[in-house]
Amino acid sequence: MEYGKIVMHLEELLGESKLSKNKFSQRAEIQRSQVNRFCKNQITRLDTDVLARICTVFNCEIGDLLEFIPPDKN
């Protein structure tokens, strides 16, 4: 059974904010390698503390950061 997927829009938020990955990782206290994995949607587990830090840095809602893509029903 296919369940769909969660997509993180960190790359888009970074582009809109004009923050570099380095500056963002410092402000959010997240390792740069983790930022890269988030941007490439190569994560398998989400830490709510990390999500809160990301939302705080961008002053955004969780729905601005994460999107649920339902499974294809074809």
CHARMM-style PDB file with segment names, atoms N, HN, CA, C and O in Angstrom:
ATOM      1  N   MET     1       0.838  -1.184   0.000  1.00  0.00      PROA
ATOM      2  CA  MET     1       0.000   0.000   0.000  1.00  0.00      PROA
ATOM      3  C   MET     1       0.883   1.246   0.000  1.00  0.00      PROA
ATOM      4  O   MET     1       1.848   1.328   0.759  1.00  0.00      PROA
ATOM      5  N   GLU     2       0.558   2.190  -0.831  1.00  0.00      PROA
ATOM      6  HN  GLU     2      -0.227   2.123  -1.448  1.00  0.00      PROA
ATOM      7  CA  GLU     2       1.295   3.447  -0.888  1.00  0.00      PROA
ATOM      8  C   GLU     2       0.597   4.478   0.000  1.00  0.00      PROA
ATOM      9  O   GLU     2      -0.630   4.581  -0.015  1.00  0.00      PROA
ATOM     10  N   TYR     3       1.369   5.234   0.766  1.00  0.00      PROA
ATOM     11  HN  TYR     3       2.366   5.150   0.778  1.00  0.00      PROA
ATOM     12  CA  TYR     3       0.806   6.175   1.729  1.00  0.00      PROA
ATOM     13  C   TYR     3       0.979   7.632   1.346  1.00  0.00      PROA
ATOM     14  O   TYR     3       0.468   8.504   2.049  1.00  0.00      PROA
ATOM     15  N   GLY     4       1.666   7.925   0.279  1.00  0.00      PROA
ATOM     16  HN  GLY     4       2.081   7.216  -0.291  1.00  0.00      PROA
ATOM     17  CA  GLY     4       1.975   9.306  -0.039  1.00  0.00      PROA
ATOM     18  C   GLY     4       3.305   9.683   0.589  1.00  0.00      PROA
ATOM     19  O   GLY     4       4.037   8.818   1.069  1.00  0.00      PROA
ATOM     20  N   LYS     5       3.614  10.959   0.588  1.00  0.00      PROA
ATOM     21  HN  LYS     5       3.019  11.662   0.198  1.00  0.00      PROA
ATOM     22  CA  LYS     5       4.893  11.388   1.165  1.00  0.00      PROA
ATOM     23  C   LYS     5       4.785  12.805   1.709  1.00  0.00      PROA
ATOM     24  O   LYS     5       3.875  13.559   1.363  1.00  0.00      PROA
ATOM     25  N   ILE     6       5.722  13.141   2.554  1.00  0.00      PROA
ATOM     26  HN  ILE     6       6.462  12.529   2.835  1.00  0.00      PROA
ATOM     27  CA  ILE     6       5.862  14.479   3.118  1.00  0.00      PROA
ATOM     28  C   ILE     6       7.035  15.151   2.412  1.00  0.00      PROA
ATOM     29  O   ILE     6       8.121  14.581   2.316  1.00  0.00      PROA
ATOM     30  N   VAL     7       6.808  16.357   1.923  1.00  0.00      PROA
ATOM     31  HN  VAL     7       5.925  16.820   2.001  1.00  0.00      PROA
ATOM     32  CA  VAL     7       7.852  17.116   1.234  1.00  0.00      PROA
ATOM     33  C   VAL     7       8.168  18.355   2.065  1.00  0.00      PROA
ATOM     34  O   VAL     7       7.262  19.061   2.509  1.00  0.00      PROA
ATOM     35  N   MET     8       9.446  18.612   2.271  1.00  0.00      PROA
ATOM     36  HN  MET     8      10.182  18.039   1.911  1.00  0.00      PROA
ATOM     37  CA  MET     8       9.881  19.793   3.004  1.00  0.00      PROA
ATOM     38  C   MET     8      10.267  20.889   2.009  1.00  0.00      PROA
ATOM     39  O   MET     8      10.981  20.634   1.039  1.00  0.00      PROA
ATOM     40  N   HSD     9       9.794  22.090   2.254  1.00  0.00      PROA
ATOM     41  HN  HSD     9       9.213  22.297   3.041  1.00  0.00      PROA
ATOM     42  CA  HSD     9      10.039  23.225   1.363  1.00  0.00      PROA
ATOM     43  C   HSD     9      11.112  24.166   1.916  1.00  0.00      PROA
ATOM     44  O   HSD     9      11.005  25.386   1.787  1.00  0.00      PROA
ATOM     45  N   LEU    10      12.133  23.592   2.526  1.00  0.00      PROA
ATOM     46  HN  LEU    10      12.219  22.602   2.631  1.00  0.00      PROA
ATOM     47  CA  LEU    10      13.196  24.413   3.106  1.00  0.00      PROA
ATOM     48  C   LEU    10      13.978  25.166   2.039  1.00  0.00      PROA
ATOM     49  O   LEU    10      14.317  26.333   2.228  1.00  0.00      PROA
ATOM     50  N   GLU    11      14.262  24.518   0.934  1.00  0.00      PROA
ATOM     51  HN  GLU    11      13.986  23.570   0.780  1.00  0.00      PROA
ATOM     52  CA  GLU    11      15.020  25.172  -0.152  1.00  0.00      PROA
ATOM     53  C   GLU    11      14.287  26.426  -0.629  1.00  0.00      PROA
ATOM     54  O   GLU    11      14.910  27.466  -0.840  1.00  0.00      PROA
ATOM     55  N   GLU    12      12.971  26.332  -0.801  1.00  0.00      PROA
ATOM     56  HN  GLU    12      12.465  25.487  -0.630  1.00  0.00      PROA
ATOM     57  CA  GLU    12      12.180  27.473  -1.246  1.00  0.00      PROA
ATOM     58  C   GLU    12      12.185  28.592  -0.201  1.00  0.00      PROA
ATOM     59  O   GLU    12      12.322  29.765  -0.547  1.00  0.00      PROA
ATOM     60  N   LEU    13      12.036  28.230   1.071  1.00  0.00      PROA
ATOM     61  HN  LEU    13      11.924  27.277   1.352  1.00  0.00      PROA
ATOM     62  CA  LEU    13      12.050  29.234   2.136  1.00  0.00      PROA
ATOM     63  C   LEU    13      13.401  29.931   2.218  1.00  0.00      PROA
ATOM     64  O   LEU    13      13.470  31.138   2.447  1.00  0.00      PROA
ATOM     65  N   LEU    14      14.462  29.175   2.033  1.00  0.00      PROA
ATOM     66  HN  LEU    14      14.406  28.194   1.847  1.00  0.00      PROA
ATOM     67  CA  LEU    14      15.793  29.783   2.024  1.00  0.00      PROA
ATOM     68  C   LEU    14      15.919  30.779   0.872  1.00  0.00      PROA
ATOM     69  O   LEU    14      16.446  31.877   1.052  1.00  0.00      PROA
ATOM     70  N   GLY    15      15.433  30.393  -0.317  1.00  0.00      PROA
ATOM     71  HN  GLY    15      15.005  29.501  -0.463  1.00  0.00      PROA
ATOM     72  CA  GLY    15      15.507  31.285  -1.473  1.00  0.00      PROA
ATOM     73  C   GLY    15      14.714  32.565  -1.272  1.00  0.00      PROA
ATOM     74  O   GLY    15      15.178  33.650  -1.623  1.00  0.00      PROA
ATOM     75  N   GLU    16      13.512  32.438  -0.705  1.00  0.00      PROA
ATOM     76  HN  GLU    16      13.136  31.556  -0.420  1.00  0.00      PROA
ATOM     77  CA  GLU    16      12.673  33.607  -0.458  1.00  0.00      PROA
ATOM     78  C   GLU    16      13.286  34.534   0.578  1.00  0.00      PROA
ATOM     79  O   GLU    16      13.159  35.755   0.476  1.00  0.00      PROA
ATOM     80  N   SER    17      13.947  33.963   1.570  1.00  0.00      PROA
ATOM     81  HN  SER    17      14.049  32.972   1.653  1.00  0.00      PROA
ATOM     82  CA  SER    17      14.523  34.762   2.657  1.00  0.00      PROA
ATOM     83  C   SER    17      15.879  35.342   2.297  1.00  0.00      PROA
ATOM     84  O   SER    17      16.355  36.274   2.946  1.00  0.00      PROA
ATOM     85  N   LYS    18      16.501  34.792   1.265  1.00  0.00      PROA
ATOM     86  HN  LYS    18      16.114  34.035   0.738  1.00  0.00      PROA
ATOM     87  CA  LYS    18      17.852  35.179   0.842  1.00  0.00      PROA
ATOM     88  C   LYS    18      18.915  34.883   1.905  1.00  0.00      PROA
ATOM     89  O   LYS    18      19.999  35.466   1.887  1.00  0.00      PROA
ATOM     90  N   LEU    19      18.593  33.969   2.831  1.00  0.00      PROA
ATOM     91  HN  LEU    19      17.712  33.495   2.846  1.00  0.00      PROA
ATOM     92  CA  LEU    19      19.576  33.509   3.815  1.00  0.00      PROA
ATOM     93  C   LEU    19      20.441  32.431   3.174  1.00  0.00      PROA
ATOM     94  O   LEU    19      19.942  31.588   2.429  1.00  0.00      PROA
ATOM     95  N   SER    20      21.721  32.461   3.464  1.00  0.00      PROA
ATOM     96  HN  SER    20      22.126  33.146   4.069  1.00  0.00      PROA
ATOM     97  CA  SER    20      22.586  31.371   3.009  1.00  0.00      PROA
ATOM     98  C   SER    20      22.339  30.154   3.903  1.00  0.00      PROA
ATOM     99  O   SER    20      21.827  30.286   5.015  1.00  0.00      PROA
ATOM    100  N   LYS    21      22.700  28.992   3.419  1.00  0.00      PROA
ATOM    101  HN  LYS    21      23.116  28.885   2.516  1.00  0.00      PROA
ATOM    102  CA  LYS    21      22.562  27.783   4.231  1.00  0.00      PROA
ATOM    103  C   LYS    21      23.417  27.887   5.486  1.00  0.00      PROA
ATOM    104  O   LYS    21      23.010  27.433   6.555  1.00  0.00      PROA
ATOM    105  N   ASN    22      24.587  28.475   5.363  1.00  0.00      PROA
ATOM    106  HN  ASN    22      24.917  28.844   4.494  1.00  0.00      PROA
ATOM    107  CA  ASN    22      25.462  28.622   6.531  1.00  0.00      PROA
ATOM    108  C   ASN    22      24.831  29.520   7.586  1.00  0.00      PROA
ATOM    109  O   ASN    22      24.818  29.173   8.767  1.00  0.00      PROA
ATOM    110  N   LYS    23      24.306  30.675   7.169  1.00  0.00      PROA
ATOM    111  HN  LYS    23      24.316  30.957   6.210  1.00  0.00      PROA
ATOM    112  CA  LYS    23      23.702  31.616   8.106  1.00  0.00      PROA
ATOM    113  C   LYS    23      22.451  30.993   8.739  1.00  0.00      PROA
ATOM    114  O   LYS    23      22.216  31.133   9.939  1.00  0.00      PROA
ATOM    115  N   PHE    24      21.658  30.307   7.917  1.00  0.00      PROA
ATOM    116  HN  PHE    24      21.849  30.194   6.942  1.00  0.00      PROA
ATOM    117  CA  PHE    24      20.465  29.647   8.438  1.00  0.00      PROA
ATOM    118  C   PHE    24      20.832  28.572   9.458  1.00  0.00      PROA
ATOM    119  O   PHE    24      20.222  28.493  10.524  1.00  0.00      PROA
ATOM    120  N   SER    25      21.828  27.742   9.135  1.00  0.00      PROA
ATOM    121  HN  SER    25      22.324  27.805   8.269  1.00  0.00      PROA
ATOM    122  CA  SER    25      22.208  26.667  10.053  1.00  0.00      PROA
ATOM    123  C   SER    25      22.689  27.235  11.388  1.00  0.00      PROA
ATOM    124  O   SER    25      22.458  26.630  12.435  1.00  0.00      PROA
ATOM    125  N   GLN    26      23.350  28.385  11.359  1.00  0.00      PROA
ATOM    126  HN  GLN    26      23.537  28.876  10.508  1.00  0.00      PROA
ATOM    127  CA  GLN    26      23.776  29.030  12.605  1.00  0.00      PROA
ATOM    128  C   GLN    26      22.579  29.527  13.397  1.00  0.00      PROA
ATOM    129  O   GLN    26      22.488  29.291  14.601  1.00  0.00      PROA
ATOM    130  N   ARG    27      21.663  30.212  12.728  1.00  0.00      PROA
ATOM    131  HN  ARG    27      21.738  30.404  11.749  1.00  0.00      PROA
ATOM    132  CA  ARG    27      20.495  30.776  13.417  1.00  0.00      PROA
ATOM    133  C   ARG    27      19.582  29.689  13.983  1.00  0.00      PROA
ATOM    134  O   ARG    27      19.045  29.837  15.081  1.00  0.00      PROA
ATOM    135  N   ALA    28      19.406  28.598  13.236  1.00  0.00      PROA
ATOM    136  HN  ALA    28      19.842  28.478  12.344  1.00  0.00      PROA
ATOM    137  CA  ALA    28      18.507  27.523  13.670  1.00  0.00      PROA
ATOM    138  C   ALA    28      19.231  26.483  14.527  1.00  0.00      PROA
ATOM    139  O   ALA    28      18.604  25.564  15.054  1.00  0.00      PROA
ATOM    140  N   GLU    29      20.541  26.629  14.666  1.00  0.00      PROA
ATOM    141  HN  GLU    29      21.051  27.376  14.238  1.00  0.00      PROA
ATOM    142  CA  GLU    29      21.356  25.684  15.422  1.00  0.00      PROA
ATOM    143  C   GLU    29      21.165  24.261  14.902  1.00  0.00      PROA
ATOM    144  O   GLU    29      20.901  23.324  15.656  1.00  0.00      PROA
ATOM    145  N   ILE    30      21.312  24.140  13.576  1.00  0.00      PROA
ATOM    146  HN  ILE    30      21.527  24.901  12.964  1.00  0.00      PROA
ATOM    147  CA  ILE    30      21.194  22.861  12.876  1.00  0.00      PROA
ATOM    148  C   ILE    30      22.487  22.660  12.095  1.00  0.00      PROA
ATOM    149  O   ILE    30      23.009  23.610  11.511  1.00  0.00      PROA
ATOM    150  N   GLN    31      23.003  21.450  12.078  1.00  0.00      PROA
ATOM    151  HN  GLN    31      22.579  20.678  12.552  1.00  0.00      PROA
ATOM    152  CA  GLN    31      24.221  21.182  11.316  1.00  0.00      PROA
ATOM    153  C   GLN    31      23.977  21.432   9.835  1.00  0.00      PROA
ATOM    154  O   GLN    31      22.893  21.165   9.316  1.00  0.00      PROA
ATOM    155  N   ARG    32      25.000  21.947   9.163  1.00  0.00      PROA
ATOM    156  HN  ARG    32      25.881  22.164   9.585  1.00  0.00      PROA
ATOM    157  CA  ARG    32      24.889  22.248   7.731  1.00  0.00      PROA
ATOM    158  C   ARG    32      24.551  20.993   6.936  1.00  0.00      PROA
ATOM    159  O   ARG    32      23.774  21.072   5.985  1.00  0.00      PROA
ATOM    160  N   SER    33      25.106  19.843   7.290  1.00  0.00      PROA
ATOM    161  HN  SER    33      25.738  19.778   8.062  1.00  0.00      PROA
ATOM    162  CA  SER    33      24.804  18.598   6.578  1.00  0.00      PROA
ATOM    163  C   SER    33      23.323  18.240   6.710  1.00  0.00      PROA
ATOM    164  O   SER    33      22.723  17.716   5.772  1.00  0.00      PROA
ATOM    165  N   GLN    34      22.739  18.521   7.869  1.00  0.00      PROA
ATOM    166  HN  GLN    34      23.226  18.947   8.632  1.00  0.00      PROA
ATOM    167  CA  GLN    34      21.314  18.260   8.067  1.00  0.00      PROA
ATOM    168  C   GLN    34      20.475  19.213   7.213  1.00  0.00      PROA
ATOM    169  O   GLN    34      19.459  18.804   6.652  1.00  0.00      PROA
ATOM    170  N   VAL    35      20.882  20.456   7.110  1.00  0.00      PROA
ATOM    171  HN  VAL    35      21.708  20.789   7.566  1.00  0.00      PROA
ATOM    172  CA  VAL    35      20.192  21.424   6.251  1.00  0.00      PROA
ATOM    173  C   VAL    35      20.195  20.922   4.809  1.00  0.00      PROA
ATOM    174  O   VAL    35      19.174  20.981   4.123  1.00  0.00      PROA
ATOM    175  N   ASN    36      21.339  20.432   4.355  1.00  0.00      PROA
ATOM    176  HN  ASN    36      22.168  20.384   4.911  1.00  0.00      PROA
ATOM    177  CA  ASN    36      21.422  19.905   2.988  1.00  0.00      PROA
ATOM    178  C   ASN    36      20.466  18.737   2.778  1.00  0.00      PROA
ATOM    179  O   ASN    36      19.805  18.659   1.742  1.00  0.00      PROA
ATOM    180  N   ARG    37      20.384  17.834   3.741  1.00  0.00      PROA
ATOM    181  HN  ARG    37      20.920  17.897   4.582  1.00  0.00      PROA
ATOM    182  CA  ARG    37      19.463  16.694   3.616  1.00  0.00      PROA
ATOM    183  C   ARG    37      18.008  17.157   3.598  1.00  0.00      PROA
ATOM    184  O   ARG    37      17.195  16.623   2.844  1.00  0.00      PROA
ATOM    185  N   PHE    38      17.682  18.142   4.420  1.00  0.00      PROA
ATOM    186  HN  PHE    38      18.343  18.576   5.032  1.00  0.00      PROA
ATOM    187  CA  PHE    38      16.323  18.691   4.416  1.00  0.00      PROA
ATOM    188  C   PHE    38      16.003  19.319   3.057  1.00  0.00      PROA
ATOM    189  O   PHE    38      14.912  19.124   2.520  1.00  0.00      PROA
ATOM    190  N   CYS    39      16.948  20.065   2.512  1.00  0.00      PROA
ATOM    191  HN  CYS    39      17.833  20.224   2.949  1.00  0.00      PROA
ATOM    192  CA  CYS    39      16.725  20.727   1.219  1.00  0.00      PROA
ATOM    193  C   CYS    39      16.528  19.719   0.093  1.00  0.00      PROA
ATOM    194  O   CYS    39      15.790  19.983  -0.856  1.00  0.00      PROA
ATOM    195  N   LYS    40      17.178  18.577   0.194  1.00  0.00      PROA
ATOM    196  HN  LYS    40      17.777  18.362   0.965  1.00  0.00      PROA
ATOM    197  CA  LYS    40      17.069  17.544  -0.841  1.00  0.00      PROA
ATOM    198  C   LYS    40      15.970  16.531  -0.535  1.00  0.00      PROA
ATOM    199  O   LYS    40      15.804  15.554  -1.264  1.00  0.00      PROA
ATOM    200  N   ASN    41      15.211  16.764   0.552  1.00  0.00      PROA
ATOM    201  HN  ASN    41      15.345  17.558   1.145  1.00  0.00      PROA
ATOM    202  CA  ASN    41      14.160  15.838   0.986  1.00  0.00      PROA
ATOM    203  C   ASN    41      14.707  14.425   1.169  1.00  0.00      PROA
ATOM    204  O   ASN    41      14.077  13.449   0.760  1.00  0.00      PROA
ATOM    205  N   GLN    42      15.867  14.326   1.778  1.00  0.00      PROA
ATOM    206  HN  GLN    42      16.378  15.119   2.111  1.00  0.00      PROA
ATOM    207  CA  GLN    42      16.512  13.043   2.040  1.00  0.00      PROA
ATOM    208  C   GLN    42      16.450  12.684   3.526  1.00  0.00      PROA
ATOM    209  O   GLN    42      17.375  12.074   4.063  1.00  0.00      PROA
ATOM    210  N   ILE    43      15.372  13.061   4.175  1.00  0.00      PROA
ATOM    211  HN  ILE    43      14.621  13.557   3.739  1.00  0.00      PROA
ATOM    212  CA  ILE    43      15.228  12.784   5.600  1.00  0.00      PROA
ATOM    213  C   ILE    43      14.182  11.696   5.795  1.00  0.00      PROA
ATOM    214  O   ILE    43      13.243  11.566   5.009  1.00  0.00      PROA
ATOM    215  N   THR    44      14.356  10.929   6.841  1.00  0.00      PROA
ATOM    216  HN  THR    44      15.118  11.034   7.479  1.00  0.00      PROA
ATOM    217  CA  THR    44      13.399   9.864   7.123  1.00  0.00      PROA
ATOM    218  C   THR    44      12.668  10.091   8.443  1.00  0.00      PROA
ATOM    219  O   THR    44      11.594   9.529   8.660  1.00  0.00      PROA
ATOM    220  N   ARG    45      13.234  10.902   9.316  1.00  0.00      PROA
ATOM    221  HN  ARG    45      14.106  11.358   9.140  1.00  0.00      PROA
ATOM    222  CA  ARG    45      12.605  11.197  10.609  1.00  0.00      PROA
ATOM    223  C   ARG    45      12.644  12.698  10.851  1.00  0.00      PROA
ATOM    224  O   ARG    45      13.632  13.367  10.549  1.00  0.00      PROA
ATOM    225  N   LEU    46      11.548  13.215  11.404  1.00  0.00      PROA
ATOM    226  HN  LEU    46      10.745  12.672  11.650  1.00  0.00      PROA
ATOM    227  CA  LEU    46      11.472  14.633  11.711  1.00  0.00      PROA
ATOM    228  C   LEU    46      11.485  14.836  13.221  1.00  0.00      PROA
ATOM    229  O   LEU    46      10.743  14.177  13.949  1.00  0.00      PROA
ATOM    230  N   ASP    47      12.319  15.737  13.680  1.00  0.00      PROA
ATOM    231  HN  ASP    47      12.922  16.273  13.089  1.00  0.00      PROA
ATOM    232  CA  ASP    47      12.416  16.099  15.084  1.00  0.00      PROA
ATOM    233  C   ASP    47      11.583  17.372  15.281  1.00  0.00      PROA
ATOM    234  O   ASP    47      11.838  18.385  14.631  1.00  0.00      PROA
ATOM    235  N   THR    48      10.594  17.321  16.171  1.00  0.00      PROA
ATOM    236  HN  THR    48      10.387  16.497  16.699  1.00  0.00      PROA
ATOM    237  CA  THR    48       9.721  18.480  16.355  1.00  0.00      PROA
ATOM    238  C   THR    48      10.474  19.707  16.854  1.00  0.00      PROA
ATOM    239  O   THR    48      10.088  20.834  16.545  1.00  0.00      PROA
ATOM    240  N   ASP    49      11.543  19.505  17.622  1.00  0.00      PROA
ATOM    241  HN  ASP    49      11.856  18.589  17.874  1.00  0.00      PROA
ATOM    242  CA  ASP    49      12.352  20.632  18.081  1.00  0.00      PROA
ATOM    243  C   ASP    49      13.034  21.317  16.894  1.00  0.00      PROA
ATOM    244  O   ASP    49      13.092  22.545  16.835  1.00  0.00      PROA
ATOM    245  N   VAL    50      13.543  20.536  15.964  1.00  0.00      PROA
ATOM    246  HN  VAL    50      13.496  19.538  16.011  1.00  0.00      PROA
ATOM    247  CA  VAL    50      14.182  21.100  14.768  1.00  0.00      PROA
ATOM    248  C   VAL    50      13.148  21.838  13.922  1.00  0.00      PROA
ATOM    249  O   VAL    50      13.419  22.927  13.418  1.00  0.00      PROA
ATOM    250  N   LEU    51      11.963  21.244  13.767  1.00  0.00      PROA
ATOM    251  HN  LEU    51      11.743  20.359  14.177  1.00  0.00      PROA
ATOM    252  CA  LEU    51      10.909  21.916  13.000  1.00  0.00      PROA
ATOM    253  C   LEU    51      10.533  23.249  13.650  1.00  0.00      PROA
ATOM    254  O   LEU    51      10.305  24.233  12.946  1.00  0.00      PROA
ATOM    255  N   ALA    52      10.467  23.292  14.960  1.00  0.00      PROA
ATOM    256  HN  ALA    52      10.653  22.493  15.531  1.00  0.00      PROA
ATOM    257  CA  ALA    52      10.148  24.530  15.670  1.00  0.00      PROA
ATOM    258  C   ALA    52      11.227  25.585  15.436  1.00  0.00      PROA
ATOM    259  O   ALA    52      10.919  26.763  15.258  1.00  0.00      PROA
ATOM    260  N   ARG    53      12.485  25.163  15.437  1.00  0.00      PROA
ATOM    261  HN  ARG    53      12.735  24.206  15.582  1.00  0.00      PROA
ATOM    262  CA  ARG    53      13.581  26.115  15.189  1.00  0.00      PROA
ATOM    263  C   ARG    53      13.510  26.675  13.775  1.00  0.00      PROA
ATOM    264  O   ARG    53      13.717  27.869  13.562  1.00  0.00      PROA
ATOM    265  N   ILE    54      13.215  25.805  12.806  1.00  0.00      PROA
ATOM    266  HN  ILE    54      13.046  24.834  12.979  1.00  0.00      PROA
ATOM    267  CA  ILE    54      13.104  26.253  11.419  1.00  0.00      PROA
ATOM    268  C   ILE    54      11.964  27.271  11.287  1.00  0.00      PROA
ATOM    269  O   ILE    54      12.137  28.329  10.681  1.00  0.00      PROA
ATOM    270  N   CYS    55      10.806  26.946  11.854  1.00  0.00      PROA
ATOM    271  HN  CYS    55      10.665  26.087  12.346  1.00  0.00      PROA
ATOM    272  CA  CYS    55       9.670  27.860  11.782  1.00  0.00      PROA
ATOM    273  C   CYS    55       9.957  29.181  12.490  1.00  0.00      PROA
ATOM    274  O   CYS    55       9.500  30.233  12.044  1.00  0.00      PROA
ATOM    275  N   THR    56      10.702  29.136  13.578  1.00  0.00      PROA
ATOM    276  HN  THR    56      11.073  28.281  13.940  1.00  0.00      PROA
ATOM    277  CA  THR    56      11.056  30.359  14.293  1.00  0.00      PROA
ATOM    278  C   THR    56      11.960  31.245  13.443  1.00  0.00      PROA
ATOM    279  O   THR    56      11.737  32.453  13.355  1.00  0.00      PROA
ATOM    280  N   VAL    57      12.968  30.663  12.822  1.00  0.00      PROA
ATOM    281  HN  VAL    57      13.149  29.682  12.893  1.00  0.00      PROA
ATOM    282  CA  VAL    57      13.890  31.445  11.991  1.00  0.00      PROA
ATOM    283  C   VAL    57      13.150  32.106  10.832  1.00  0.00      PROA
ATOM    284  O   VAL    57      13.406  33.268  10.516  1.00  0.00      PROA
ATOM    285  N   PHE    58      12.237  31.376  10.197  1.00  0.00      PROA
ATOM    286  HN  PHE    58      12.029  30.432  10.453  1.00  0.00      PROA
ATOM    287  CA  PHE    58      11.516  31.918   9.042  1.00  0.00      PROA
ATOM    288  C   PHE    58      10.215  32.626   9.427  1.00  0.00      PROA
ATOM    289  O   PHE    58       9.547  33.203   8.570  1.00  0.00      PROA
ATOM    290  N   ASN    59       9.851  32.583  10.721  1.00  0.00      PROA
ATOM    291  HN  ASN    59      10.394  32.114  11.417  1.00  0.00      PROA
ATOM    292  CA  ASN    59       8.594  33.166  11.175  1.00  0.00      PROA
ATOM    293  C   ASN    59       7.442  32.645  10.316  1.00  0.00      PROA
ATOM    294  O   ASN    59       6.644  33.417   9.783  1.00  0.00      PROA
ATOM    295  N   CYS    60       7.376  31.315  10.195  1.00  0.00      PROA
ATOM    296  HN  CYS    60       8.024  30.688  10.628  1.00  0.00      PROA
ATOM    297  CA  CYS    60       6.371  30.686   9.341  1.00  0.00      PROA
ATOM    298  C   CYS    60       5.595  29.625  10.108  1.00  0.00      PROA
ATOM    299  O   CYS    60       5.945  29.280  11.236  1.00  0.00      PROA
ATOM    300  N   GLU    61       4.561  29.123   9.497  1.00  0.00      PROA
ATOM    301  HN  GLU    61       4.277  29.404   8.580  1.00  0.00      PROA
ATOM    302  CA  GLU    61       3.761  28.039  10.047  1.00  0.00      PROA
ATOM    303  C   GLU    61       4.296  26.708   9.532  1.00  0.00      PROA
ATOM    304  O   GLU    61       4.994  26.669   8.519  1.00  0.00      PROA
ATOM    305  N   ILE    62       3.975  25.629  10.218  1.00  0.00      PROA
ATOM    306  HN  ILE    62       3.407  25.660  11.041  1.00  0.00      PROA
ATOM    307  CA  ILE    62       4.449  24.302   9.816  1.00  0.00      PROA
ATOM    308  C   ILE    62       3.962  23.955   8.407  1.00  0.00      PROA
ATOM    309  O   ILE    62       4.665  23.271   7.663  1.00  0.00      PROA
ATOM    310  N   GLY    63       2.774  24.417   8.037  1.00  0.00      PROA
ATOM    311  HN  GLY    63       2.203  24.973   8.641  1.00  0.00      PROA
ATOM    312  CA  GLY    63       2.234  24.166   6.700  1.00  0.00      PROA
ATOM    313  C   GLY    63       3.001  24.874   5.595  1.00  0.00      PROA
ATOM    314  O   GLY    63       2.917  24.478   4.433  1.00  0.00      PROA
ATOM    315  N   ASP    64       3.749  25.918   5.944  1.00  0.00      PROA
ATOM    316  HN  ASP    64       3.817  26.239   6.888  1.00  0.00      PROA
ATOM    317  CA  ASP    64       4.603  26.594   4.964  1.00  0.00      PROA
ATOM    318  C   ASP    64       5.862  25.770   4.698  1.00  0.00      PROA
ATOM    319  O   ASP    64       6.482  25.887   3.641  1.00  0.00      PROA
ATOM    320  N   LEU    65       6.224  24.947   5.658  1.00  0.00      PROA
ATOM    321  HN  LEU    65       5.721  24.852   6.516  1.00  0.00      PROA
ATOM    322  CA  LEU    65       7.451  24.163   5.591  1.00  0.00      PROA
ATOM    323  C   LEU    65       7.219  22.748   5.062  1.00  0.00      PROA
ATOM    324  O   LEU    65       8.019  22.233   4.281  1.00  0.00      PROA
ATOM    325  N   LEU    66       6.116  22.123   5.493  1.00  0.00      PROA
ATOM    326  HN  LEU    66       5.466  22.542   6.127  1.00  0.00      PROA
ATOM    327  CA  LEU    66       5.845  20.732   5.132  1.00  0.00      PROA
ATOM    328  C   LEU    66       4.573  20.625   4.292  1.00  0.00      PROA
ATOM    329  O   LEU    66       3.609  21.360   4.507  1.00  0.00      PROA
ATOM    330  N   GLU    67       4.586  19.703   3.339  1.00  0.00      PROA
ATOM    331  HN  GLU    67       5.368  19.106   3.165  1.00  0.00      PROA
ATOM    332  CA  GLU    67       3.418  19.443   2.497  1.00  0.00      PROA
ATOM    333  C   GLU    67       3.218  17.939   2.378  1.00  0.00      PROA
ATOM    334  O   GLU    67       4.179  17.199   2.165  1.00  0.00      PROA
ATOM    335  N   PHE    68       1.979  17.484   2.516  1.00  0.00      PROA
ATOM    336  HN  PHE    68       1.198  18.085   2.689  1.00  0.00      PROA
ATOM    337  CA  PHE    68       1.644  16.081   2.317  1.00  0.00      PROA
ATOM    338  C   PHE    68       1.210  15.893   0.871  1.00  0.00      PROA
ATOM    339  O   PHE    68       0.292  16.564   0.399  1.00  0.00      PROA
ATOM    340  N   ILE    69       1.870  14.984   0.175  1.00  0.00      PROA
ATOM    341  HN  ILE    69       2.616  14.440   0.559  1.00  0.00      PROA
ATOM    342  CA  ILE    69       1.529  14.626  -1.192  1.00  0.00      PROA
ATOM    343  C   ILE    69       0.832  13.265  -1.125  1.00  0.00      PROA
ATOM    344  O   ILE    69       1.477  12.259  -0.829  1.00  0.00      PROA
ATOM    345  N   PRO    70      -0.481  13.222  -1.398  1.00  0.00      PROA
ATOM    346  CA  PRO    70      -1.186  11.932  -1.299  1.00  0.00      PROA
ATOM    347  C   PRO    70      -0.728  10.953  -2.375  1.00  0.00      PROA
ATOM    348  O   PRO    70      -0.185  11.356  -3.403  1.00  0.00      PROA
ATOM    349  N   PRO    71      -0.950   9.670  -2.129  1.00  0.00      PROA
ATOM    350  CA  PRO    71      -0.554   8.672  -3.134  1.00  0.00      PROA
ATOM    351  C   PRO    71      -1.369   8.855  -4.408  1.00  0.00      PROA
ATOM    352  O   PRO    71      -2.508   9.322  -4.375  1.00  0.00      PROA
ATOM    353  N   ASP    72      -0.773   8.482  -5.510  1.00  0.00      PROA
ATOM    354  HN  ASP    72       0.152   8.102  -5.537  1.00  0.00      PROA
ATOM    355  CA  ASP    72      -1.461   8.561  -6.797  1.00  0.00      PROA
ATOM    356  C   ASP    72      -2.573   7.522  -6.834  1.00  0.00      PROA
ATOM    357  O   ASP    72      -2.318   6.337  -6.618  1.00  0.00      PROA
ATOM    358  N   LYS    73      -3.781   7.941  -7.101  1.00  0.00      PROA
ATOM    359  HN  LYS    73      -3.988   8.904  -7.277  1.00  0.00      PROA
ATOM    360  CA  LYS    73      -4.941   7.048  -7.076  1.00  0.00      PROA
ATOM    361  C   LYS    73      -5.262   6.462  -8.452  1.00  0.00      PROA
ATOM    362  O   LYS    73      -6.326   5.867  -8.623  1.00  0.00      PROA
ATOM    363  N   ASN    74      -4.370   6.614  -9.439  1.00  0.00      PROA
ATOM    364  HN  ASN    74      -3.506   7.098  -9.300  1.00  0.00      PROA
ATOM    365  CA  ASN    74      -4.637   6.112 -10.803  1.00  0.00      PROA
ATOM    366  C   ASN    74      -4.644   4.618 -10.870  1.00  0.00      PROA
ATOM    367  OT1 ASN    74      -4.853   4.049 -11.941  1.00  0.00      PROA
TER     368      ASN     74
END
